């Protein structure tokens, strides 16, 4: 019997991918908080930082699409996110007009 140690298996791949997910979430929400702070404090236009977040998401979706792992539930979730985003954007626009 060989006593060779297994370097990588399904569990280590799962944990590794989970750590990438956590890192991506922290990075994305950190950039969103930075956008909020700069917009309120310095009245800066945040489109360049939004582009970084959008490009990161686009690369992820493109890779998943190419490997055919997108599901119908994923498409429903994205549709819901878009609808909620539009509603929040309209509310923020009207509130800013009132102030």
Secondary structure, DSSP 8 states (H G I E B T S, - for coil): ---------HHHHHHHHHHHHHHHHHHHHHHHHHHHHHHHHT----HHHHHHHHHHHHHHHHHHHHTT---HHHHHHHHHHHHHHHHHHHHHHHHHHH-
